[in-house]
Amino acid sequence: MPTPAGAESNLVSVYIASRKVEIPSAQAYLDSDGKVKAPVEVLRILDASYVVGESRVTIVADGRADELRVVKRLGRTFIDLADAAKALGFFYDFDKDSMTAKIKAKLLSFDFADGRLKAVFDLPVQPSSIRLWQEPWRLSIDVKGAVVSAVERSLNVSSTDVVGVRVGQFDKDTIRIVIDLTDKKPYKLLTSGLSRELQVLVGNETSEPAATSSKPSVPPPTVTGVVFEPSTDDSAVVRVLATGKPDFTASMLADPLR
């Protein structure tokens, strides 16, 4: 759908955590009152339940219903992004210089037990950086598009591998979780892709046991002989004589290039 002439300068980029929101044929914009209007479909990306009416959209969250006014533009429905974030309890930030609106994930809690860090967010995230440092030894996990909401910022750990865990706002858009180690230790990220729960395994238990098969073990077959039986001018049958139950078959041609 074409953008009205002169409207390009009012377009706004929207990010949810570290993901840029891409909605076909519709883009958020800054209205004449300085409010960011976003396509109503952004609510689906926020995993919100909503019903669109003629002049309002009803958002249902935590057993509570909130109504937001909608704006019709070029055949699409838009809502005030700041009002939507407030209704859903998300952290909202808008930078007019870069024309960027962000709904940031909040770190709600973190814990360390049984050699495992577990950090819980209100939106799906994934680490932007994991690094092992020395002097002293520590592991840092950076998460972009997030802010610290947890009341506790540090945690003492009684472990042979870990001394403690601390969190902080590394910069405006990034939080850093630091695991202080007793020495150089192996680690393993257990969470793949986007998730509201980030888990990292630290210490000598990072090598998980190999999966065992429930099938009874069967001894491999023993080859007792090979019989070559010409079939035609350019082919033959090779019979492999073996004890047990072979799990293979084979055939061949006289000309290997065929």
Wavefront OBJ file of the C-alpha trace (Angstrom):
o trace
v 0.000 0.000 0.000
v 1.520 3.362 -0.973
v 2.597 5.827 1.672
v 1.074 9.330 1.397
v 3.435 11.950 0.011
v 5.413 13.681 2.734
v 4.554 11.010 5.309
v 7.897 9.176 5.169
v 9.424 11.502 7.774
v 6.689 10.532 10.262
v 7.242 6.768 10.020
v 8.336 5.029 13.231
v 10.303 1.792 13.661
v 8.816 -0.442 16.360
v 10.790 -3.021 18.361
v 9.461 -5.618 20.775
v 12.414 -6.611 22.945
v 15.157 -6.950 20.308
v 12.851 -7.889 17.410
v 11.823 -5.334 14.813
v 8.097 -5.471 14.126
v 7.332 -6.060 10.448
v 3.651 -5.884 9.474
v 2.984 -6.067 5.719
v 1.434 -2.958 4.132
v 1.317 -1.038 7.425
v 3.901 0.878 9.452
v 3.684 2.831 12.655
v 3.744 6.613 12.400
v 3.910 9.724 14.577
v 0.659 11.684 14.514
v 0.235 15.443 14.798
v -0.072 15.157 18.613
v 3.283 13.395 18.922
v 1.677 9.992 19.614
v 2.974 6.800 18.030
v 0.212 4.977 16.205
v 0.901 1.326 15.422
v -1.073 -1.263 13.422
v -3.482 -3.112 15.680
v -1.780 -6.385 14.651
v 1.067 -5.484 17.022
v -1.187 -6.807 19.808
v -0.972 -10.276 18.295
v 2.826 -10.106 18.385
v 2.524 -9.184 22.067
v 0.442 -12.349 22.530
v -2.544 -10.279 23.700
v -6.230 -11.178 23.380
v -8.214 -8.409 21.710
v -11.399 -7.623 19.795
v -11.525 -4.837 17.203
v -14.687 -2.743 17.032
v -15.668 0.138 14.793
v -14.110 2.852 16.942
v -12.388 0.948 19.774
v -10.344 -2.151 20.436
v -10.875 -4.168 23.606
v -7.780 -5.750 25.170
v -8.224 -8.544 27.704
v -5.301 -9.187 30.059
v -5.118 -10.680 33.559
v -8.900 -10.862 33.755
v -9.232 -7.147 33.042
v -10.592 -5.499 29.875
v -9.235 -2.187 28.581
v -10.610 -0.208 25.663
v -8.408 1.845 23.326
v -9.530 4.235 20.636
v -8.611 3.258 17.093
v -7.658 5.351 14.094
v -8.491 4.355 10.518
v -5.750 5.157 8.002
v -5.482 3.949 4.421
v -7.905 1.149 5.161
v -5.941 -0.116 8.189
v -6.635 0.099 11.917
v -4.105 1.768 14.230
v -3.854 2.146 18.012
v -1.830 4.312 20.390
v 1.237 2.142 21.125
v 2.002 3.757 24.498
v -1.570 3.168 25.701
v -1.445 -0.451 24.529
v 1.849 -1.082 26.360
v 0.430 0.474 29.543
v -2.731 -1.637 29.364
v -0.644 -4.802 29.052
v 1.874 -3.796 31.726
v 4.876 -3.535 29.400
v 7.748 -1.044 29.492
v 7.478 1.511 26.661
v 10.047 3.976 25.348
v 10.064 6.310 22.352
v 13.093 8.131 20.956
v 12.035 10.938 18.644
v 15.561 11.562 17.328
v 15.761 8.068 15.842
v 11.971 7.728 15.406
v 12.101 4.433 17.246
v 9.485 3.058 19.638
v 10.429 0.136 21.868
v 8.462 -2.173 24.090
v 11.188 -3.655 26.244
v 11.217 -6.954 28.067
v 11.417 -6.769 31.840
v 13.619 -9.104 33.858
v 11.135 -10.243 36.516
v 13.284 -12.644 38.532
v 16.443 -14.732 38.485
v 17.756 -17.653 40.477
v 20.672 -20.070 40.556
v 20.270 -23.637 41.772
v 21.753 -27.043 40.919
v 24.356 -25.434 38.680
v 21.717 -23.668 36.594
v 20.855 -19.992 36.091
v 17.188 -19.291 35.419
v 16.105 -15.758 34.443
v 12.432 -14.989 33.798
v 11.213 -12.165 31.506
v 7.750 -10.855 30.639
v 8.490 -11.040 26.886
v 10.413 -13.557 24.782
v 14.133 -12.712 24.575
v 17.402 -14.325 23.588
v 20.975 -13.507 24.602
v 22.780 -11.065 22.349
v 26.175 -11.968 23.854
v 27.681 -14.573 26.196
v 31.306 -14.105 27.260
v 33.726 -15.693 29.695
v 36.040 -13.203 31.460
v 39.054 -13.667 33.700
v 40.723 -11.772 36.578
v 38.397 -12.599 38.201
v 36.665 -15.417 36.331
v 33.060 -14.597 35.481
v 30.435 -15.267 32.826
v 28.382 -12.397 31.390
v 25.084 -12.761 29.511
v 23.775 -9.674 27.686
v 20.143 -9.341 26.654
v 19.173 -6.497 24.325
v 15.791 -4.818 24.387
v 15.384 -5.422 28.114
v 15.285 -3.579 31.441
v 15.774 -4.785 34.999
v 12.546 -5.029 36.957
v 13.622 -7.502 39.637
v 13.916 -5.949 43.090
v 16.965 -8.002 44.044
v 20.062 -7.179 41.971
v 22.467 -9.742 43.453
v 22.364 -13.289 44.732
v 24.876 -15.158 46.896
v 25.439 -18.752 45.795
v 26.858 -21.598 47.868
v 28.545 -23.680 45.186
v 31.957 -25.085 44.326
v 31.663 -23.450 40.881
v 29.774 -20.206 41.470
v 30.218 -17.436 44.033
v 27.192 -15.340 43.137
v 24.963 -13.802 40.466
v 24.323 -10.102 39.840
v 22.308 -8.141 37.303
v 22.406 -4.550 36.107
v 21.406 -2.178 33.337
v 24.486 -2.290 31.095
v 23.121 0.457 28.838
v 19.734 1.936 28.025
v 18.658 -1.059 25.944
v 20.717 -3.915 27.419
v 20.788 -5.760 30.713
v 23.782 -7.805 31.818
v 23.647 -10.877 34.019
v 27.016 -11.744 35.572
v 27.787 -15.110 37.135
v 30.878 -14.839 39.364
v 32.899 -18.061 39.209
v 35.374 -19.685 41.579
v 37.641 -20.498 38.612
v 37.449 -21.060 34.872
v 34.368 -23.190 34.335
v 32.524 -24.627 31.321
v 29.020 -23.375 30.535
v 26.143 -24.251 28.239
v 23.150 -22.206 27.037
v 20.094 -24.409 27.504
v 17.566 -22.051 25.905
v 17.308 -21.962 22.126
v 15.593 -19.192 20.179
v 13.209 -16.717 21.773
v 11.921 -17.592 25.223
v 10.544 -15.929 28.352
v 12.841 -18.128 30.444
v 16.590 -17.990 29.938
v 18.612 -20.933 31.306
v 22.378 -21.405 31.451
v 24.165 -24.424 32.915
v 27.487 -23.634 34.619
v 30.198 -25.888 36.008
v 31.311 -29.453 35.648
v 27.777 -30.765 35.030
v 27.463 -29.153 31.577
v 28.110 -32.480 29.826
v 24.721 -34.118 29.891
v 24.629 -37.962 29.870
v 24.089 -39.573 26.500
v 20.644 -40.967 25.830
v 20.383 -44.714 26.316
v 18.374 -46.925 24.005
v 15.557 -49.082 25.363
v 16.101 -51.656 22.604
v 17.983 -54.833 23.612
v 21.509 -55.001 22.304
v 21.989 -57.202 19.240
v 25.443 -58.585 18.407
v 26.703 -57.475 14.983
v 26.546 -60.062 12.167
v 29.659 -62.055 11.337
v 30.517 -62.450 7.633
v 31.255 -66.103 6.800
v 31.622 -65.885 3.025
v 30.905 -64.047 -0.234
v 29.367 -65.642 -3.346
v 29.738 -63.921 -6.773
v 26.990 -64.932 -9.257
v 27.156 -63.412 -12.799
v 23.665 -62.516 -13.988
v 24.156 -60.830 -17.396
v 27.082 -59.442 -19.337
v 27.171 -56.240 -17.286
v 25.709 -57.199 -13.905
v 26.117 -59.698 -11.134
v 24.650 -60.664 -7.783
v 26.900 -60.630 -4.746
v 25.620 -62.684 -1.813
v 27.147 -61.997 1.599
v 26.840 -64.974 3.913
v 26.625 -63.943 7.560
v 25.450 -65.103 10.956
v 22.930 -63.073 12.891
v 20.666 -60.529 11.198
v 22.524 -58.236 8.737
v 20.983 -54.757 8.464
v 22.235 -54.001 4.948
v 21.737 -54.961 1.315
v 23.859 -54.154 -1.722
v 23.863 -54.447 -5.497
v 26.432 -53.455 -8.112
v 27.043 -53.082 -11.841
v 30.116 -54.195 -13.745
v 30.646 -50.630 -15.006
v 30.993 -48.355 -11.910
v 30.208 -45.234 -13.945
v 26.691 -46.379 -14.800
l 1 2 3 4 5 6 7 8 9 10 11 12 13 14 15 16 17 18 19 20 21 22 23 24 25 26 27 28 29 30 31 32 33 34 35 36 37 38 39 40 41 42 43 44 45 46 47 48 49 50 51 52 53 54 55 56 57 58 59 60 61 62 63 64 65 66 67 68 69 70 71 72 73 74 75 76 77 78 79 80 81 82 83 84 85 86 87 88 89 90 91 92 93 94 95 96 97 98 99 100 101 102 103 104 105 106 107 108 109 110 111 112 113 114 115 116 117 118 119 120 121 122 123 124 125 126 127 128 129 130 131 132 133 134 135 136 137 138 139 140 141 142 143 144 145 146 147 148 149 150 151 152 153 154 155 156 157 158 159 160 161 162 163 164 165 166 167 168 169 170 171 172 173 174 175 176 177 178 179 180 181 182 183 184 185 186 187 188 189 190 191 192 193 194 195 196 197 198 199 200 201 202 203 204 205 206 207 208 209 210 211 212 213 214 215 216 217 218 219 220 221 222 223 224 225 226 227 228 229 230 231 232 233 234 235 236 237 238 239 240 241 242 243 244 245 246 247 248 249 250 251 252 253 254 255 256 257 258
